[in-house]
Amino acid sequence: MNVMKDPAATTFSFVVYPEKTPIVESQRAAQELASFGIPTQLVVANLVIPEEQAVTPFFQNRHKMQQKYLAEISSHFPGTVQLQVPMYAREIKGLAMLGEIAATIF
């Protein structure tokens, strides 16, 4: 348990979709972990629709909704590093895709 409490040894992160329920659930879990002295250091928003891909009414609405929830993530997880992983046209699977994501977010 001490290793989990040590930010130099362990990074605890949540990966969430920019939607209400995953944010609320992650915030509750982060609060519970904090009560044990385990800090959340990183929040990753996954499947974020990039603005340039929001070209249909459906994706424009989803993008607008996601922007609201991305702001909510910032307010619910102050002091954490926050990253965004865009929505890809294919499943995130394998080392090549992980490399592509790493190049995008870092």
Buried (B, 14 or more C-beta within 10 A) or exposed (E): EEEBBEEEEEEBBBBBBBBEEBBEEBBEEBEEBEEEEBBBBBBBBBBBBEEEBBEEEEBBEBBEBBBEBBEBBEEBBEEBEBBBBBBEEEEEEEEEEEEEBEEEEE
